[in-house]
Amino acid sequence: MAQAEKFDLIVMGCGPAGEKGAAQVAYFGKKVAVIERATQVGGSGINTGTVPSKTLRESALYFSGLKQRGLYGIDYSLRDNLKMADFMHHLGQVVEMERRKILKNLDAHKIELIQGQAGFEDAHTVSVAMPGGRKRLLTAEVILIATGSKPNRPADVVFDDKSVFDSDTILRMDRIPKSMIVVGGGVIGSEYGSIFQALGVQVILTDGRDRLLTFLDAEMSEILRQRLAEWGMDFYFNDRMEEFERTTEGVRMRMKSGQVLEAETILFAAGRAAAVDSLHLERAGLCVNKRGYIEVDEHYKTSADKVYAAGDVIGSPALASTSMEQARVAMCHAFGFAYKQRVASMLPMGIYTIPEISSVGDSEEDCKKKEIDYFVGVAHYGNNARGQICGDTNGKLKLIFSRSERKLLGVHIIGEQATELIHLGLMSLYDGDNIDAFIEICFNYPTLSEMYKYAAYDGLGNLAQHKLREG
C-alpha cells in the first residue's frame, strides 16, 4: 500500500457541516483535506435540500401570483405555458452562487478539496477512490464525518425520475405535473407539497401520523393544514401504503384503509438515513444505530478515538444552521481550541412551506407535558398594517409565557417572514425576558415586528381575565 499523506484533519463531505468544520480548523493554521464524492460541493444543503426548496418556494410564489391575490384582490392564475426550465431558472443562479462561495472559502483557508469516494482503512486512515481509477491514501489524527443523509426509499418501489421521485430526485422533474401524491407530512413533504399546490398541481398528502409536522405547536400545524386545504390540497392521515403500481396515466397507491389514491406523479418524502454507503465504518469500529444514524456524545465525538461526526449524518435536528455549529463545536473540542464550546441551547425551527412557519422554545403541548402553568398572547397579521400591506392577512404570532414569572417560554409564527421574525423572540428567550420587555420596546410602524407588542398586550389581557375568574 502507498505511503499515506499526512493531514491534521480529514473531513468526509463538503456540505454545511464539512465546510464549516474544515474552515474552523484551517483558520488556526492546521493542514486540512476535504473529500467530496459528488462533482459539486455544498451537499444536500446547496444542491438538493435547504437552498433549492427555499428558492423554489419563492419561484412558486412569483409564478402563481399568490402574493398578488392578497394585495389586489385579483385571482391571478398560473402563467401560461410555464415550463420547468422557467421554474428552475432562479434556482440554478442561487445554487451556483453558493457553490462559488464555498470554493472561495476553501481556497481562502488553504483547504485541499479532493473529489472522490472516501472509505476508512482504519480509524485514522482514509482511502479515496478518484475519477479515472486513481487512489489516494490519507491519514490524520482527527477525522470528521459529515456525509449528510439520503432519502429512505420503499424497497418495492422503483424510482424512475419520470413519475416516481424522492426528495433529492424531485429537482430532476422535467415538467410540472397535473397531480401529485406526497408521501410524508414532515418538513420535506409539507414544503414540496405546498410549493406544487401553489403551482396549481392537485396534491394529495398522506402520512401515517395524525397531522402535519407533529413536532410543531398543534395550532400552527392545523392552521397550515387549513390553508393548504383551502387551496385544494387533500389529506389522508393515520394511513399507510399497502400496494403501489404504475399506470398508463401515472401511479396508483392502495392504502391499508382500502383507499385508492391516483396521480400523475408521486414524491416519497418519509424519512432519511445517514449517507454512509461505501465509507466502511466497520474498519473504524463504527456503525449506525437503529434509526440509521451515527451516534455521538455532547462534543460530537463518535465511539472511535478522535473520530467525530456532525450534520445530517447524526440525525435530528438535521438543519443546515445547526449542522454548521455542530461541526465547529466538534473541531474546537478535537483540537482543544478555546473558542466555540457548545451549540446554542435554543435552536429556531424554520419551515419554508407556503405559508412559512417558524418556532423556538416550548409549545403549548410542551408546557402541558412539563406541567408548567402558562398563558398565551397572540397577534394576527390581519390586524397589523404591514400584514395588510404585504397581503398576508391570515398569519399569526403566538407567545407563550409562564404564569408565575410572566417569563417568555416559546414563540410560534405562521405567515410572511416568519423565519425572520422568529429571531427577535429567540433573543428574548436567551435574555430571559418577561412579558414587560415587549410592552416597553418601541417598534417601527408599520412593521410585522410590532405584533410582538400586541401579542404581549393580548397576553396581559388573558392573564388579567384568568385572575378575575379565580377571584
Secondary structure, 3 states (H helix, E strand, C coil): CCCCEEEEEEEECCCHHHHHHHHHHHCCCCCEEEEECCCCCCHHHHHCCHHHHHHHHHHHHHHHCHHHHHHHCCCCCCCCCCCHHHHHHHHHHHHHHHHHHHHHHHHHCCCEEEECEEEEEECCEEEEECHHHCEEEEEEEEEEECCCEEECCCCCCCCCCCCEEECCHHHHCCCCCCEEEEECCCHHHHHHHHHHHHCCCEEEEEECCCCCCCCCCHHHHHHHHHHHHHCCCEEEECCCEEEEEEECCEEEEEECCCCEEEECEEEECCCEEECCCCCCHHHHCCCCCCCCCCCCCCCCECCCCCEEECHHHHCCCCCHHHHHHHHHHHHHHHHCCCCCCCCCCCCCEEECCCCCEEEEECCHHHHHHCCCCEEEEEEEHHHCHHHHHHCCCCCEEEEEEECCCCEEEEEEEECCCHHHHHHHHHHHHHHCCEHHHHHHCCCCCCCCCCHHHHHHHHHHHHHHHHHHHHC
